[in-house]
Amino acid sequence: MNHFESKVAIVTGGASGIGRALCEELGRRGASMVAVADINSDGAKQVASSVTAAGGLAREAQLDVSRADHVQKLVAETVSEHGRLDYMFNNAGIAMCGEVRDMDVKHWQRIVDINLWGVIHGTTAAYRVMTRQGFGHIVNTASLGGLIPEPMATAYVTTKHAVVGLSTSLRAEGAELGVKVSVVCPGFVKTGALDTATYIGVKREDAISEMSGMGMADVTKCVRVILRGVERNRAIITDTGVT
C-alpha cells in the first residue's frame, strides 16, 4: 500500500537538501499535491518544476518559516484548495558552528527563529487543521544532535533538542485526536548544508573538512528511510544510514 498516493503535503525548506529530496520522492509516490515551501522562491520553483516534469504534482510557495502569519497563510491556502492537509514536513533549518563564548544574541535569535520557531509555527498551524479534520501526520526534522551532545554546535543542538521535546510530547497529545507526530533525527547527510552554515570563530574550510570526514548518508537513501519511518508511524526516526 502506498501511504503517500493522492495525499496533500507541505514541505518547508523544500528547495534543497532533505527537503528537496522529500518533495521529489513524494511526487514519485503519487502525492496529489506537494507544496514546495522555501524562502528561496527560485529554488522552490525549480524543485516544483522538477517534480512536475517527472510526473508528480507540485507547486512552489515562498515562505519565511520565522513568520507565523506566513506559515498560517500557506496552510490555510493549501486546505482551502485541496480540502485537507495530510502531511506537514517541518524541515526548514540552518546550521551554525562555533563556541558559545564567540556568539552574541543575534546568532542565538537567528537560529532559534528558524530552527525552533519555524517548527513551532508549522506544527501549530497544521495541528489546528488536523485536529479538526481528525487525521494527519506532522513530521519535524531535528537531528542526531537533538538526542546527543555536540560541542561546537551548542546553539544548533539546543534548537534540535527542543524540536525533539516538542514532537514527542505533542505525539502523546495528538494520538487520541487522530493526529500523528514524528521527529526525524538524522546524522550527517550530503545536503550542502555545511556550505551555507554560519561559522563563528572557526575557519569554515577546517570545520567542513572535519565534519565531512565523519561519513555522510546519501540524501535520497536518507529520505526513503524517513518515509518508511513515517509509514510505520515511528515516534523518532534515526536510522537514516551512513554510506
Contacts in CASP RR format, 6 or more apart in sequence:
PFRMAT RR
TARGET T0000
AUTHOR 0000-0000-0000
METHOD contacts of the structure
MODEL  1
MNHFESKVAIVTGGASGIGRALCEELGRRGASMVAVADINSDGAKQVASS
VTAAGGLAREAQLDVSRADHVQKLVAETVSEHGRLDYMFNNAGIAMCGEV
RDMDVKHWQRIVDINLWGVIHGTTAAYRVMTRQGFGHIVNTASLGGLIPE
PMATAYVTTKHAVVGLSTSLRAEGAELGVKVSVVCPGFVKTGALDTATYI
GVKREDAISEMSGMGMADVTKCVRVILRGVERNRAIITDTGVT
2 29 0 8 1.000
2 30 0 8 1.000
3 230 0 8 1.000
3 231 0 8 1.000
4 26 0 8 1.000
4 27 0 8 1.000
4 29 0 8 1.000
4 30 0 8 1.000
4 31 0 8 1.000
4 87 0 8 1.000
4 227 0 8 1.000
5 29 0 8 1.000
5 30 0 8 1.000
5 31 0 8 1.000
6 30 0 8 1.000
6 31 0 8 1.000
6 32 0 8 1.000
7 26 0 8 1.000
7 30 0 8 1.000
7 31 0 8 1.000
7 32 0 8 1.000
7 86 0 8 1.000
7 87 0 8 1.000
8 31 0 8 1.000
8 32 0 8 1.000
8 33 0 8 1.000
8 78 0 8 1.000
8 82 0 8 1.000
8 83 0 8 1.000
8 84 0 8 1.000
8 85 0 8 1.000
8 86 0 8 1.000
8 87 0 8 1.000
9 26 0 8 1.000
9 31 0 8 1.000
9 33 0 8 1.000
9 34 0 8 1.000
9 35 0 8 1.000
9 85 0 8 1.000
9 86 0 8 1.000
9 87 0 8 1.000
9 88 0 8 1.000
9 89 0 8 1.000
10 34 0 8 1.000
10 35 0 8 1.000
10 37 0 8 1.000
10 61 0 8 1.000
10 74 0 8 1.000
10 75 0 8 1.000
10 78 0 8 1.000
10 85 0 8 1.000
10 87 0 8 1.000
10 88 0 8 1.000
10 89 0 8 1.000
10 126 0 8 1.000
11 19 0 8 1.000
11 22 0 8 1.000
11 23 0 8 1.000
11 26 0 8 1.000
11 34 0 8 1.000
11 35 0 8 1.000
11 36 0 8 1.000
11 37 0 8 1.000
11 89 0 8 1.000
11 91 0 8 1.000
12 19 0 8 1.000
12 37 0 8 1.000
12 38 0 8 1.000
12 63 0 8 1.000
12 65 0 8 1.000
12 71 0 8 1.000
12 89 0 8 1.000
12 90 0 8 1.000
12 91 0 8 1.000
12 92 0 8 1.000
12 118 0 8 1.000
12 122 0 8 1.000
13 19 0 8 1.000
13 37 0 8 1.000
13 38 0 8 1.000
13 39 0 8 1.000
13 63 0 8 1.000
13 65 0 8 1.000
13 91 0 8 1.000
13 92 0 8 1.000
13 93 0 8 1.000
14 20 0 8 1.000
14 22 0 8 1.000
14 23 0 8 1.000
14 36 0 8 1.000
14 37 0 8 1.000
14 38 0 8 1.000
14 44 0 8 1.000
14 47 0 8 1.000
14 91 0 8 1.000
14 92 0 8 1.000
15 36 0 8 1.000
15 38 0 8 1.000
15 40 0 8 1.000
15 42 0 8 1.000
15 43 0 8 1.000
15 44 0 8 1.000
15 46 0 8 1.000
15 47 0 8 1.000
16 38 0 8 1.000
16 40 0 8 1.000
16 43 0 8 1.000
16 191 0 8 1.000
16 192 0 8 1.000
17 189 0 8 1.000
17 191 0 8 1.000
17 192 0 8 1.000
17 193 0 8 1.000
17 219 0 8 1.000
18 91 0 8 1.000
18 141 0 8 1.000
18 186 0 8 1.000
18 189 0 8 1.000
18 191 0 8 1.000
18 219 0 8 1.000
18 222 0 8 1.000
18 223 0 8 1.000
18 226 0 8 1.000
19 89 0 8 1.000
19 91 0 8 1.000
19 223 0 8 1.000
20 47 0 8 1.000
21 219 0 8 1.000
21 220 0 8 1.000
21 222 0 8 1.000
21 223 0 8 1.000
22 89 0 8 1.000
22 91 0 8 1.000
22 223 0 8 1.000
22 226 0 8 1.000
22 227 0 8 1.000
23 34 0 8 1.000
23 36 0 8 1.000
23 47 0 8 1.000
23 48 0 8 1.000
23 51 0 8 1.000
23 58 0 8 1.000
24 47 0 8 1.000
24 50 0 8 1.000
24 51 0 8 1.000
24 54 0 8 1.000
25 220 0 8 1.000
25 223 0 8 1.000
25 224 0 8 1.000
25 227 0 8 1.000
26 34 0 8 1.000
26 51 0 8 1.000
26 87 0 8 1.000
26 227 0 8 1.000
27 34 0 8 1.000
27 51 0 8 1.000
27 54 0 8 1.000
27 55 0 8 1.000
27 56 0 8 1.000
27 57 0 8 1.000
27 58 0 8 1.000
28 54 0 8 1.000
28 56 0 8 1.000
29 227 0 8 1.000
30 56 0 8 1.000
30 57 0 8 1.000
31 56 0 8 1.000
31 57 0 8 1.000
32 57 0 8 1.000
32 82 0 8 1.000
33 57 0 8 1.000
33 58 0 8 1.000
33 59 0 8 1.000
33 78 0 8 1.000
33 81 0 8 1.000
33 82 0 8 1.000
34 48 0 8 1.000
34 51 0 8 1.000
34 56 0 8 1.000
34 57 0 8 1.000
34 58 0 8 1.000
34 59 0 8 1.000
35 58 0 8 1.000
35 59 0 8 1.000
35 60 0 8 1.000
35 61 0 8 1.000
35 74 0 8 1.000
35 78 0 8 1.000
36 44 0 8 1.000
36 45 0 8 1.000
36 47 0 8 1.000
36 48 0 8 1.000
36 51 0 8 1.000
36 58 0 8 1.000
36 59 0 8 1.000
36 60 0 8 1.000
36 61 0 8 1.000
37 44 0 8 1.000
37 60 0 8 1.000
37 61 0 8 1.000
37 62 0 8 1.000
37 63 0 8 1.000
37 65 0 8 1.000
37 74 0 8 1.000
37 92 0 8 1.000
38 44 0 8 1.000
38 47 0 8 1.000
38 60 0 8 1.000
38 61 0 8 1.000
38 62 0 8 1.000
38 63 0 8 1.000
38 92 0 8 1.000
39 62 0 8 1.000
39 63 0 8 1.000
39 64 0 8 1.000
39 65 0 8 1.000
39 92 0 8 1.000
41 60 0 8 1.000
41 62 0 8 1.000
43 60 0 8 1.000
44 60 0 8 1.000
44 61 0 8 1.000
44 62 0 8 1.000
45 60 0 8 1.000
47 58 0 8 1.000
47 60 0 8 1.000
48 58 0 8 1.000
48 59 0 8 1.000
48 60 0 8 1.000
51 57 0 8 1.000
51 58 0 8 1.000
52 58 0 8 1.000
61 74 0 8 1.000
63 70 0 8 1.000
63 71 0 8 1.000
63 74 0 8 1.000
63 92 0 8 1.000
64 70 0 8 1.000
65 71 0 8 1.000
65 90 0 8 1.000
65 92 0 8 1.000
65 93 0 8 1.000
65 114 0 8 1.000
65 117 0 8 1.000
65 118 0 8 1.000
65 119 0 8 1.000
65 121 0 8 1.000
65 122 0 8 1.000
66 113 0 8 1.000
66 114 0 8 1.000
66 117 0 8 1.000
66 118 0 8 1.000
66 121 0 8 1.000
67 121 0 8 1.000
68 117 0 8 1.000
68 121 0 8 1.000
68 125 0 8 1.000
71 118 0 8 1.000
71 121 0 8 1.000
71 122 0 8 1.000
71 125 0 8 1.000
72 121 0 8 1.000
72 125 0 8 1.000
74 125 0 8 1.000
75 85 0 8 1.000
75 88 0 8 1.000
75 122 0 8 1.000
75 125 0 8 1.000
75 126 0 8 1.000
75 129 0 8 1.000
76 125 0 8 1.000
78 85 0 8 1.000
79 85 0 8 1.000
79 129 0 8 1.000
84 129 0 8 1.000
84 133 0 8 1.000
84 135 0 8 1.000
85 126 0 8 1.000
85 129 0 8 1.000
85 130 0 8 1.000
85 133 0 8 1.000
85 136 0 8 1.000
86 135 0 8 1.000
86 136 0 8 1.000
86 137 0 8 1.000
87 136 0 8 1.000
87 137 0 8 1.000
87 138 0 8 1.000
87 139 0 8 1.000
87 230 0 8 1.000
88 122 0 8 1.000
88 123 0 8 1.000
88 125 0 8 1.000
88 126 0 8 1.000
88 130 0 8 1.000
88 136 0 8 1.000
88 137 0 8 1.000
88 138 0 8 1.000
88 139 0 8 1.000
89 139 0 8 1.000
89 141 0 8 1.000
90 118 0 8 1.000
90 119 0 8 1.000
90 122 0 8 1.000
90 123 0 8 1.000
90 138 0 8 1.000
90 139 0 8 1.000
90 140 0 8 1.000
90 141 0 8 1.000
91 139 0 8 1.000
91 141 0 8 1.000
92 114 0 8 1.000
92 118 0 8 1.000
93 114 0 8 1.000
93 115 0 8 1.000
93 141 0 8 1.000
94 110 0 8 1.000
94 111 0 8 1.000
94 114 0 8 1.000
94 115 0 8 1.000
94 193 0 8 1.000
94 196 0 8 1.000
94 197 0 8 1.000
94 198 0 8 1.000
95 153 0 8 1.000
95 156 0 8 1.000
95 193 0 8 1.000
95 194 0 8 1.000
95 196 0 8 1.000
95 197 0 8 1.000
95 198 0 8 1.000
96 107 0 8 1.000
96 110 0 8 1.000
96 111 0 8 1.000
96 153 0 8 1.000
96 155 0 8 1.000
96 156 0 8 1.000
96 197 0 8 1.000
96 198 0 8 1.000
96 199 0 8 1.000
96 200 0 8 1.000
97 152 0 8 1.000
97 153 0 8 1.000
97 156 0 8 1.000
97 197 0 8 1.000
97 198 0 8 1.000
97 199 0 8 1.000
97 200 0 8 1.000
97 202 0 8 1.000
97 207 0 8 1.000
98 152 0 8 1.000
98 153 0 8 1.000
98 154 0 8 1.000
98 199 0 8 1.000
98 200 0 8 1.000
98 201 0 8 1.000
98 202 0 8 1.000
98 207 0 8 1.000
99 152 0 8 1.000
99 154 0 8 1.000
99 200 0 8 1.000
99 201 0 8 1.000
99 202 0 8 1.000
100 154 0 8 1.000
100 155 0 8 1.000
102 200 0 8 1.000
102 201 0 8 1.000
103 155 0 8 1.000
103 200 0 8 1.000
107 155 0 8 1.000
107 198 0 8 1.000
107 200 0 8 1.000
108 155 0 8 1.000
110 198 0 8 1.000
111 155 0 8 1.000
111 156 0 8 1.000
111 159 0 8 1.000
111 198 0 8 1.000
112 155 0 8 1.000
112 158 0 8 1.000
112 159 0 8 1.000
115 156 0 8 1.000
115 159 0 8 1.000
115 160 0 8 1.000
115 163 0 8 1.000
116 159 0 8 1.000
116 162 0 8 1.000
116 163 0 8 1.000
119 140 0 8 1.000
119 141 0 8 1.000
119 163 0 8 1.000
119 166 0 8 1.000
120 166 0 8 1.000
123 138 0 8 1.000
123 140 0 8 1.000
123 166 0 8 1.000
123 167 0 8 1.000
123 170 0 8 1.000
123 181 0 8 1.000
126 136 0 8 1.000
126 138 0 8 1.000
127 138 0 8 1.000
127 170 0 8 1.000
127 174 0 8 1.000
127 179 0 8 1.000
130 136 0 8 1.000
130 138 0 8 1.000
130 177 0 8 1.000
130 178 0 8 1.000
130 179 0 8 1.000
131 174 0 8 1.000
131 177 0 8 1.000
131 178 0 8 1.000
131 179 0 8 1.000
134 177 0 8 1.000
134 178 0 8 1.000
134 179 0 8 1.000
135 178 0 8 1.000
135 179 0 8 1.000
136 178 0 8 1.000
136 179 0 8 1.000
136 180 0 8 1.000
137 179 0 8 1.000
137 180 0 8 1.000
137 181 0 8 1.000
137 182 0 8 1.000
137 230 0 8 1.000
137 233 0 8 1.000
138 167 0 8 1.000
138 170 0 8 1.000
138 179 0 8 1.000
138 180 0 8 1.000
138 181 0 8 1.000
138 182 0 8 1.000
139 181 0 8 1.000
139 182 0 8 1.000
139 183 0 8 1.000
139 184 0 8 1.000
139 226 0 8 1.000
139 230 0 8 1.000
140 163 0 8 1.000
140 166 0 8 1.000
140 167 0 8 1.000
140 181 0 8 1.000
140 182 0 8 1.000
140 183 0 8 1.000
140 184 0 8 1.000
141 163 0 8 1.000
141 183 0 8 1.000
141 184 0 8 1.000
141 186 0 8 1.000
142 160 0 8 1.000
142 161 0 8 1.000
142 163 0 8 1.000
142 164 0 8 1.000
142 167 0 8 1.000
142 183 0 8 1.000
142 184 0 8 1.000
142 185 0 8 1.000
143 156 0 8 1.000
143 157 0 8 1.000
143 160 0 8 1.000
143 185 0 8 1.000
143 186 0 8 1.000
143 187 0 8 1.000
144 185 0 8 1.000
144 186 0 8 1.000
144 187 0 8 1.000
144 238 0 8 1.000
145 153 0 8 1.000
145 156 0 8 1.000
145 157 0 8 1.000
145 160 0 8 1.000
145 161 0 8 1.000
145 185 0 8 1.000
145 187 0 8 1.000
146 157 0 8 1.000
146 160 0 8 1.000
146 161 0 8 1.000
146 163 0 8 1.000
146 164 0 8 1.000
146 185 0 8 1.000
147 161 0 8 1.000
147 164 0 8 1.000
147 185 0 8 1.000
147 236 0 8 1.000
147 238 0 8 1.000
149 157 0 8 1.000
150 156 0 8 1.000
150 157 0 8 1.000
152 202 0 8 1.000
152 207 0 8 1.000
160 185 0 8 1.000
163 183 0 8 1.000
164 183 0 8 1.000
164 185 0 8 1.000
164 236 0 8 1.000
165 183 0 8 1.000
167 181 0 8 1.000
167 182 0 8 1.000
167 183 0 8 1.000
167 235 0 8 1.000
168 181 0 8 1.000
168 183 0 8 1.000
168 235 0 8 1.000
168 236 0 8 1.000
170 181 0 8 1.000
171 180 0 8 1.000
171 181 0 8 1.000
171 182 0 8 1.000
171 235 0 8 1.000
174 180 0 8 1.000
174 181 0 8 1.000
180 233 0 8 1.000
181 235 0 8 1.000
182 229 0 8 1.000
182 230 0 8 1.000
182 233 0 8 1.000
182 234 0 8 1.000
182 235 0 8 1.000
182 236 0 8 1.000
182 237 0 8 1.000
183 235 0 8 1.000
183 236 0 8 1.000
183 237 0 8 1.000
184 226 0 8 1.000
184 237 0 8 1.000
184 240 0 8 1.000
185 236 0 8 1.000
185 237 0 8 1.000
185 238 0 8 1.000
186 217 0 8 1.000
186 222 0 8 1.000
186 226 0 8 1.000
186 238 0 8 1.000
186 240 0 8 1.000
187 217 0 8 1.000
187 240 0 8 1.000
187 242 0 8 1.000
188 211 0 8 1.000
188 214 0 8 1.000
188 215 0 8 1.000
188 216 0 8 1.000
188 217 0 8 1.000
188 242 0 8 1.000
189 216 0 8 1.000
189 217 0 8 1.000
189 218 0 8 1.000
189 219 0 8 1.000
189 222 0 8 1.000
189 240 0 8 1.000
190 216 0 8 1.000
190 217 0 8 1.000
190 218 0 8 1.000
190 219 0 8 1.000
191 219 0 8 1.000
194 207 0 8 1.000
194 208 0 8 1.000
194 211 0 8 1.000
194 212 0 8 1.000
195 208 0 8 1.000
197 204 0 8 1.000
197 207 0 8 1.000
199 207 0 8 1.000
215 242 0 8 1.000
215 243 0 8 1.000
216 242 0 8 1.000
216 243 0 8 1.000
217 240 0 8 1.000
217 241 0 8 1.000
217 242 0 8 1.000
217 243 0 8 1.000
218 243 0 8 1.000
221 240 0 8 1.000
221 241 0 8 1.000
221 243 0 8 1.000
222 240 0 8 1.000
222 241 0 8 1.000
225 237 0 8 1.000
225 239 0 8 1.000
225 240 0 8 1.000
225 241 0 8 1.000
226 237 0 8 1.000
226 240 0 8 1.000
229 237 0 8 1.000
230 237 0 8 1.000
END
